Amino acid sequence: IIDFRMTEETLQTPDPVIAGVHHLKLPMLETVDMDEPDPEFVAVYSDPSADSMVKFEITYQKQIINHQVYVDFLRKKRGKTALKGFFEALVELDPDRAILWHCRDGKDRTGLAAVLLLSALGADRDTILTDFMLTNDFNQDLIDAASQTARLCHFSPDKTDIYLFMAGGVIRRFMEHALDYLETEYGSVTGYLEKELGIDEDIRNRLCTKFLYTEAEN
């Protein structure tokens, strides 16, 4: 089990101990990596009686969450270290074993790792994004409720995206922005994998052999 959560998150809700399972902690972000927190933001989120809509409004106003959310994981040192460890675990995985990776909601840090793995396995951009957006199918009830609230509150499209994101959804344009960033800065997703994570063509071929089925095998 690979855990991408911050140390604080793992201490609050640790993974269950399962016989025969190896736990690997690869935080993509820690509190110390964050910019100096805004006092007003901290005050609101530290208040247990604070209304959820008040928390959302200050998150939106302070731009705590925006379209850069995945790019920040990709470009910062801790994120790169976690993603490199993720791929190393995949390469070294015994044929009779399996890997489960997760974060808190299983959609952002987890989703980014899945996007990079699918890219390494040769999936095209549309397939990758379609897979990424499946989160919204599984969280449809949450998305529907949040969408209704956004309409009643007359949120702008951008504000609606942030609200849906915080409610448990994923936003396609956020991941598209991350892929655009990789293509602009590294020429392609595989360019990023090679330069920053050391995942060259040979390793990608080994991953394909390990995780892709051929017609004969099917």
C-alpha positions as CSV (number, residue, x, y, z in Angstrom):
1,I,0.0,0.0,0.0
2,I,1.4,3.3,-1.1
3,D,0.2,6.3,0.9
4,F,0.7,9.8,-0.7
5,R,-0.8,11.7,2.3
6,M,0.9,14.2,4.5
7,T,2.3,12.9,7.8
8,E,-0.5,14.7,9.7
9,E,-3.1,12.9,7.7
10,T,-1.6,9.5,8.2
11,L,-1.4,10.1,12.0
12,Q,-5.1,11.2,12.1
13,T,-6.4,8.2,10.1
14,P,-3.7,5.5,9.7
15,D,-4.0,2.7,7.2
16,P,-5.2,-0.5,8.7
17,V,-2.4,-3.0,9.5
18,I,-3.0,-6.1,7.3
19,A,-0.9,-9.2,7.6
20,G,1.6,-9.7,4.7
21,V,1.1,-6.1,3.4
22,H,4.0,-3.7,3.2
23,H,3.2,0.0,3.8
24,L,5.2,2.6,1.9
25,K,4.7,6.3,2.9
26,L,5.4,8.7,0.0
27,P,4.0,12.1,0.9
28,M,3.6,14.4,-2.1
29,L,3.3,17.3,0.2
30,E,4.0,18.2,3.9
31,T,2.9,21.2,5.9
32,V,6.5,22.6,5.9
33,D,6.4,22.8,2.1
34,M,3.5,25.2,2.1
35,D,3.8,28.9,1.8
36,E,3.3,31.0,4.9
37,P,-0.3,30.5,5.8
38,D,-2.7,33.4,5.6
39,P,-3.8,34.3,9.2
40,E,-7.4,34.8,8.2
41,F,-7.5,31.4,6.4
42,V,-5.9,29.7,9.4
43,A,-8.3,31.3,11.8
44,V,-11.4,30.2,9.9
45,Y,-10.2,26.6,9.4
46,S,-9.1,26.4,13.0
47,D,-12.6,27.3,14.2
48,P,-14.7,24.1,14.6
49,S,-17.9,26.1,14.5
50,A,-17.0,27.8,11.2
51,D,-19.7,27.2,8.5
52,S,-18.6,25.1,5.6
53,M,-19.6,27.8,3.1
54,V,-17.5,30.4,5.0
55,K,-14.5,28.0,4.7
56,F,-15.2,27.6,1.0
57,E,-15.5,31.4,0.4
58,I,-12.2,32.1,2.1
59,T,-10.5,29.2,0.2
60,Y,-11.8,30.7,-3.1
61,Q,-10.9,34.3,-2.2
62,K,-7.4,33.5,-1.1
63,Q,-6.8,31.2,-4.2
64,I,-5.8,28.4,-1.9
65,I,-7.0,25.9,-4.6
66,N,-6.7,26.8,-8.3
67,H,-5.9,25.3,-11.7
68,Q,-2.2,24.9,-10.6
69,V,-3.0,22.3,-8.0
70,Y,-1.4,19.3,-10.0
71,V,1.4,21.4,-11.4
72,D,2.6,22.1,-7.9
73,F,3.0,18.4,-7.2
74,L,4.8,17.9,-10.4
75,R,7.4,20.6,-10.0
76,K,8.2,20.6,-6.3
77,K,10.9,18.4,-4.9
78,R,8.7,16.3,-2.5
79,G,6.2,15.6,-5.2
80,K,8.9,14.4,-7.6
81,T,10.5,12.2,-4.8
82,A,7.1,10.6,-4.1
83,L,6.3,10.0,-7.8
84,K,9.8,8.5,-8.3
85,G,9.3,6.2,-5.3
86,F,5.9,5.2,-6.8
87,F,7.4,4.1,-10.1
88,E,10.3,2.3,-8.3
89,A,7.8,0.3,-6.4
90,L,5.9,-0.6,-9.6
91,V,9.1,-1.7,-11.4
92,E,10.2,-3.8,-8.4
93,L,6.8,-5.4,-7.8
94,D,6.9,-9.2,-7.7
95,P,4.6,-10.8,-10.3
96,D,2.4,-12.4,-7.6
97,R,1.9,-9.2,-5.7
98,A,-0.3,-6.1,-6.2
99,I,0.0,-2.4,-5.4
100,L,-2.8,-0.1,-4.0
101,W,-2.0,3.6,-3.9
102,H,-4.1,6.3,-2.2
103,C,-4.3,9.7,-0.6
104,R,-7.1,11.3,1.3
105,D,-9.9,11.4,-1.2
106,G,-8.3,9.1,-3.8
107,K,-8.7,11.6,-6.7
108,D,-5.9,14.2,-6.8
109,R,-2.5,12.9,-5.6
110,T,-3.8,9.4,-6.4
111,G,-5.2,10.6,-9.8
112,L,-2.0,12.3,-10.8
113,A,0.0,9.1,-10.1
114,A,-2.5,7.2,-12.3
115,V,-2.2,9.7,-15.1
116,L,1.6,9.4,-15.2
117,L,1.4,5.6,-15.0
118,L,-1.1,5.5,-17.9
119,S,1.2,7.8,-19.9
120,A,4.2,5.5,-19.2
121,L,2.1,2.6,-20.4
122,G,1.4,4.4,-23.7
123,A,-2.2,5.5,-23.2
124,D,-3.3,8.5,-25.3
125,R,-4.3,11.8,-23.7
126,D,-8.1,11.3,-24.2
127,T,-8.0,7.9,-22.7
128,I,-6.1,9.2,-19.7
129,L,-8.4,12.1,-19.1
130,T,-11.5,9.9,-19.5
131,D,-10.1,7.6,-16.9
132,F,-9.3,10.5,-14.6
133,M,-12.9,11.9,-14.9
134,L,-14.4,8.6,-13.7
135,T,-14.1,10.0,-10.2
136,N,-17.2,12.1,-10.9
137,D,-19.2,9.1,-12.0
138,F,-18.4,7.3,-8.7
139,N,-19.1,10.5,-6.7
140,Q,-22.2,11.5,-8.7
141,D,-24.4,12.2,-5.6
142,L,-21.8,14.5,-4.2
143,I,-21.3,16.3,-7.5
144,D,-25.1,16.7,-8.1
145,A,-25.6,18.2,-4.6
146,A,-22.7,20.6,-5.0
147,S,-23.8,21.6,-8.5
148,Q,-27.3,22.4,-7.2
149,T,-25.8,24.6,-4.5
150,A,-23.5,26.4,-7.0
151,R,-26.5,27.2,-9.2
152,L,-28.6,28.5,-6.2
153,C,-25.7,30.7,-5.2
154,H,-25.1,31.9,-8.7
155,F,-21.4,30.9,-8.7
156,S,-19.3,31.8,-11.7
157,P,-18.0,28.9,-13.7
158,D,-14.5,29.2,-12.1
159,K,-16.0,29.4,-8.6
160,T,-18.2,26.4,-9.4
161,D,-15.2,24.3,-10.4
162,I,-13.5,25.0,-7.1
163,Y,-16.6,24.2,-5.2
164,L,-17.1,20.9,-7.0
165,F,-13.4,20.1,-6.5
166,M,-13.7,20.6,-2.7
167,A,-17.0,18.6,-2.6
168,G,-15.2,15.5,-4.0
169,G,-15.1,16.0,-7.7
170,V,-12.3,16.4,-10.3
171,I,-12.1,19.1,-12.9
172,R,-10.9,18.1,-16.3
173,R,-9.3,21.5,-17.1
174,F,-7.1,21.2,-14.0
175,M,-5.5,18.0,-15.2
176,E,-5.4,19.3,-18.8
177,H,-3.4,22.2,-17.5
178,A,-1.0,19.8,-15.8
179,L,-0.5,17.9,-19.1
180,D,-0.1,21.1,-21.0
181,Y,2.6,22.1,-18.5
182,L,4.5,18.9,-19.0
183,E,4.3,19.2,-22.8
184,T,5.4,22.8,-22.7
185,E,8.3,22.3,-20.2
186,Y,9.5,18.8,-21.2
187,G,8.1,18.2,-24.7
188,S,5.8,15.4,-23.5
189,V,4.7,13.5,-20.4
190,T,7.4,10.9,-21.1
191,G,9.9,13.7,-21.3
192,Y,9.1,14.6,-17.7
193,L,9.2,11.0,-16.7
194,E,12.7,10.6,-18.1
195,K,14.2,13.9,-16.9
196,E,12.7,14.2,-13.5
197,L,11.8,10.6,-12.4
198,G,14.4,8.6,-14.4
199,I,11.7,6.5,-16.2
200,D,13.4,5.9,-19.5
201,E,12.2,3.9,-22.5
202,D,13.7,0.7,-21.1
203,I,11.8,1.1,-17.8
204,R,8.6,2.0,-19.6
205,N,8.9,-1.2,-21.7
206,R,9.4,-3.2,-18.5
207,L,6.3,-1.7,-17.1
208,C,4.3,-2.5,-20.2
209,T,5.5,-6.1,-20.1
210,K,4.4,-6.3,-16.5
211,F,1.1,-4.5,-16.6
212,L,-0.3,-4.8,-20.1
213,Y,-2.1,-7.8,-21.5
214,T,-1.6,-9.0,-25.0
215,E,-4.4,-10.4,-27.2
216,A,-2.9,-13.9,-26.7
217,E,-3.1,-13.5,-22.9
218,N,-6.7,-12.4,-23.1
